[in-house]
Amino acid sequence: MAIIGGGPSGLLLSQLLNRAGVDTVILERSTREHVLSRIRAGVLESGTVELLREAGVGDRVELHGLPHDGCYLTDDDLMVHINFKALTGKQVMVFGQTEVTTDLYSAQDAMGTMIIHGVEDVRITDLDQSQSCVEFSIDGVSKKLNCLYVAGCDGFHGVSRNTIPLGVRREYERVYPFGWLGVLSETPPANHELIYANSSHGFALASMRNENLSRYYVQVPTTDKVQEWSDDRFWSTLKKRLPSDTAEAMVTGASIEKSIAPLRSFASEPLRWGNLFLVGDAAHIVPPTGAKGLNLAVSDVYYLHSALIDAVKAKRSAGIDGYSDRALARIWKAMRFSWQMTTMLHRFDDEDSFAAQMRKASLNHLASSETARRELAENYIGLPY
């Protein structure tokens, strides 16, 4: 099995396949240091935690992860608590994607998996044959890897999705007219649970990675540059968007990482073409508002790993034949939830006064309806596979 992409989805797929006796080779264009330096998601669905346990990399999640029973949604000083545990019986776990990737690398190294970094000029061929081929170069030397199947885990800008011909591929996209400016600081979190703030000043999110490492975001125009945002400007903006009690008690400090991420919803169909299977960001992108990015990639891995094991070990093709449809059914539900959360919590530049009232009405409905809170909680903790 050739796996293109050495991020968490590629590493997790490889880990699960290796444990079942299916050999893999991982090809990654970046250095390991670069992969591990990416600051990404930190909220894990209950199903993601279960699959990490199954893969044998759940120990540190259990030891260092922060279980969260719920989150808050706010409109200026109105705070609505969504109690996941009471409404669904399940929790989410706060544990950084970088930590998940670190654990997966360690597990793969222990297994002796071949992970090749610095690959360039990747080309996938013979996808309609009994054996496929991945050609690439490393340090200017051309290489060729023969394999039964190829998993494209190489992200939105990777080669895998574009290998599927335009006449076969269908793409759907919504680009949002704003981004998230994120700051990481070695400070205690503003609250013991996440706060999603929809304020008259714009959106903000108060999150964390551990008890002394906080992650905060504010909505910014896509034209903004990181250099334009000093720490003082960031903290001042964040405090205006959080409930006043939270803002007054919040501990601020120097940022140790600062970046701006644009927001988009994107999906590509199908997820299979011959012996090629798309996984994670290679197939879909969601706004981070619903905490679905990494979790949705893990759900792809859940469907694909068992299908590939069945195809390789038992010579049964039903699983790989049904992979695209099964994964897409869950993907589109998560896309809907992420779009709904983004629309409910963000101000749009060209919106009228009606849109602002609809956001307020949505939050007031959540405050008064247990049914509405349960529906949000069920989606947030992760729909069943």
LINQUIUR-V181003 format. One record per helix or strand of 3 or more residues. SS is the DSSP state (~ for helix, > for strand). FROM is the first residue (numbers start at 1). TO is the last residue. If there is no record, write none. Layout:
SS:FROM:TO
SS:FROM:TO
This chain:
>:2:4
~:8:19
>:25:28
~:32:37
~:46:54
~:59:64
>:66:68
>:70:75
>:78:83
~:84:88
>:92:94
~:97:111
>:114:117
>:120:125
>:132:138
>:141:147
>:150:152
~:160:163
>:170:185
>:194:199
>:202:210
>:213:220
~:226:228
~:231:241
~:244:249
>:255:269
>:276:278
~:280:282
~:288:290
~:293:313
~:318:345
~:353:368
~:370:381
